[in-house]
Amino acid sequence: MKPVHYIASIALAVSLLAGSAVAEDNGIPVDRSKYANREMLPDFTATPCPNDPRTLTQVKGNLYRLTTGGHTGLVLITREGAILVDPARTCTAAWFRDEIKNKFQVPVKYVIYTHVHADHISGSQVFQQDGALVVAHKNALEPIVGEKLAMAVPDRIFDKDMKITLGGETVLLHYVAPSHSNSMIMILYPGYKALQCTDVCGNHSMPFNDFPDFYYDGYVETLDWVLDQDVDIVDPGHGPLATKADEKLARDYVVDLHDQVLDLLRKGQSWDELYRNVQFSDEVKKWSLYNERRILNIMGMYRWVSNHRRGEW
């Protein structure tokens, strides 16, 4: 008969091994059965795209980055599975699923939505069908269903903060404020001093077009929050990886644009006058897509400021 301490040690080892295989999160479960027969529009990213470049490259340690169709998202590989952000395109989702499985011998366990814009979250259904849990902010659920988006309804939602632990790794999700959509979240990887800050953050690049789905105050608040974080790596969701110094420039740009537009409106300038009088620094003139987006950026800020002035009505 084995000694009691021997049996206890075996039991402890078994329990530790069993526990290591369990993914843990404090998200709120969603009853997806309520949406099983919902109407969906065609998936505009499902068309075959054999020539679309796609990569899965190492950032640091077990942290990787996917790129597809100009979109990027971080992927954390753990011994129990992968945690993936924003698959972006249905036509490349199966490739990423298989690449992760073949390269690391683990499945994708979680897919995280940074926000509910279809160009970032398409393809999520491919991973969900294989058993991955889809996570999003609580404000994501209604537009997915209401706008009939052909993407996965989340399995987990949260309000302010959520924590995922898997295979000895930790990922922290945080909602700051409405910014670029009211479902935008920040995703921290504390073990790597890395942050996913999609679309709000940038790297010497102009914000998207005319600031669609935009909330100025929360946008600035979000960038202020980013600058307070202990991170060295920022994935802005498009283009090259960035640093907090790059996000300081992004914040200063949007605040300066806002203040210029507000000042010119208060001087009584019409749109035709105003857009000609907004000034850009020599540094910003070197940013990517400056020529294509500068007037669109002014237009979007003009719309925001016009709708939020508190003068005489």
N, C-alpha and C positions, 0 to 999 in steps of 0.2 A: 504494500500500500504506500502511495506517495505521501511525503510529508505535507502538512497543511500549507506551509509557506511556499512550497513548490507549486501546488495547485493554484494558490492565490496569484503567484507571479504569472503563471500561464493565463489565468483568467484576465489579469490586467493587460497582458500583451495582446490578447485577442480583442479586448474592448478598445484598446488604443488603435489597433489596426482597423477595427470596424468603424470607429469614430472618424478616422482620417478619410474614409470614403464618403462621408456625408457632407454635402454642401449645406452651408448655413447662411441664412439671411433673415433680416427682420422686416422684410417687405410685407405688404398687405395682399393676401391672395385674391385673385379675381376669378369669379365664376364664369369661365369662358363658354360654358354650355349655353348661356343666355344669348350668345352671339353666333351660335353655330350655323344658323341659316341666314345670316345677314347678307344684304345685297352689297356687291362690290363692283367697282369700276375696273376696267382693264388695267393691268399692271404695265405701265409704260417702260419699265426696265426689264421686262421678261423676254423681249426680242433677242434671239441669239446674237452674241457679240464675240465671236471667236478672235477678232483682231483687237479687242480692247485690252490694253496692257493691264496686268494685275501682278502685284508683288506682295510677298510676306517677308519682311526684312527685320533683323534684330535691331532693337534700339539700345537695350541694356539688360544684361542677364536674361531673365525669362520674359522680358517685355519686348513685344514685337509690334510691328505696324503694318497694316494692310493698306494698299492703294488700289483704287479701281475707278475708272471714269473721272479722274480728277478729285476724287474724294478719298479721305484717309480716316483711319480709326485704329486705336491701340488694341492689342490682343495680349492678354496675360496668360502664359502657359504655366499650368501647375501639374503636379503629379497625378491629380485626380480629374483634370479637364481644363478646358480653356474658357476664359471670360473675354468675350469679343464685343467691341463697340461698333455700332452703325455699319452693317454689311453693305449698304448703299445701293447695290444692284442685284436683282434676281438672277440676271444672266451670268454673274460671276460667283454667286453664293455657293453653289455646289463645288466649284473649284477650291474656294477657301476651306470649306468643310473637309474636302478630301486631302488638301495640302496639309492641314493641321493634323488630321488623323494619320497620314502616312509619314509625316516628318517627326511627330512627337508621340505617336501611338496613344493619343487621348482624344475623346470627343469634345465638342463644344458644349459646355454645361450652362453658360449664361450668355445671353445677348442683351446688351444695354442700349436703349435709345437715348441719344443726347437730347433730342427734341423731335417733335412730330412734323417733319418735312419729308415728303416722300422720297426725295433724292438721297436722303441719308439712311432711311430705315427699310427701304425695299430689300427683299431677299431674306428678311427675318423669318418668314414662314418656312423656308427651307430648313433652317436650324430647329425651329420649334417642332416641325414634323418629325425630326430625329430625336426629340426629347429634351432639347435645350429649354431653359426657362427664360422668357422674355421679360425685361424689367424696364419700367418707364415711370416718369412722374405722373401723379394722379390726373393732371390736366391733359395728359395724352390720350386718355381713353375715349373721351367724347368725340374729338375730331376724327379719330381713326374710324369710329363707327358712323358718325354723322356725315363725314365726307366720303364714306364708302371706299376707304383706302384698302387696296389689295395687299395689306401687310398684316403681320401677326397681331392679334389682340394681346396685350400684355398678360403674363401670368402673375406678375407682382407689380404693385404700384406703391408709391410712398408720397409723403407730404413734404417734409423738410430734409430729413436725413435717412440714409439707408446704408447698411453695412453688409458686405458679402465676404464670407470666408470660404476658401476652397483650397485644399491641398497645401495648407500652411501659408497661404498668401491672403492678403486683405485688400479689398477695394472699398473705398468710401464714396458714396454718392451724396451730393448736396444741391439743394435748390436755393438759389440766392434771391432771385426776383424775376419778374417778366423782363425779357431782354430781346433776344432774337427768337420770338415766340414766347408764350407764357408757359411752355412745358420744358424749357431749356434747363438742363442740369449740368453741373460740373462733376467730373469723375477723377478722384485722387488715387494715386498709387503710392502710398507713403513709403513703402520699401524701396522705391526707385526715384523718389523726389520728382515724380512725373504727374502731369495733369492733362486730361482731355478737356479742352475748352473750344468746342466746335463753333465756327461761324462768328461768335462774338470776338474771339481772339484772332489775331492775324500775324503775319510776318512780312512787314514792308509791302502790304497789299491793300488795295482799296476795299472797303466793305462792299457787300453784294448789292449791286444795282441801286435801286431807289429805297433801300431800307424796308423791304417788305416784312410784314409781321414784326413790327419794331416798337419797342418801348424805351424811349430815351433814358429816363431816370434809372430804370432797372439795368439798362445796358451799362451805364457808367458805374452803378453800384456793383455789378458783376465784375467789371474790370478792376475796380478797387479791391474787391475780395481776392481776385487772382493775385494782385500785387502783394497781398498780405500772406500768401501761402509760401511754405518752405519747399519750393520746387525749382528744379534746374531745367526741366524739359516740359515744353507745352506743345501739344498737338492741336493745331487750329482747325483741323478737319479738311483743310485744303492746303496745298503747297508744302514747303519745307517745315521741319520742326522749328519751334521758336523758343525764346527765353522770356523771362519777366521784363527784361529791358525792351524787348520788342513790344510787349503788351503795354508798357508805359507809353510808347509812341502811339499805339493804337488808341489808347484812352485819350491822350492829348489831342489827337486828330479829331475825334468825334466831338469832344467838348469845344474845341476851337471852331469847328464847323457850325455847331449849334449856336454858339455865342455870336458868330459873325452874322448868321441868318437872322437871329433875333434882333440884333442891332440894326441891320438894314431894314427890316420890317418896321421897326419902331421909328425909323427915319422916313417912313412912308413910301418906300420904294416898291414898285410893282415887280412882278416876277421877271419881266423882260429887262428891267434895270438890275434887279438883285443878282441874278445868276451871273451877270457879267462882272459884278463887283466883289464877289467872293474871291479871296486870295488864298493861294496854296504855297506852302514853303517849298524851297528848292529841294529839300529832302523828300517831301511827299510827291513831288513831280517825278521822282525816280521810282516810285512804287509800282509794282506790277498792276496792270490794267488801269493806270491813271487816265490815259486818254479816253478809254472806253467808258469809264464809270464816274468821272469827276462831275459831269453835269447831272447824271442820274443821282449821285450822292446829294448834290445840292437840292435837287427836286424832292427827294425823300425827306430831307431835313426841313425844307420849306413847308411841306405838307404837315409834318409833325408840329413844327413851331406854330404854324397858322392855326392849327386845331387846338393848341394848348396855351395860347396867349390869354392873359387875364386883363385886357384893356377894356375900353368901352364897347358894349355890344348894342 
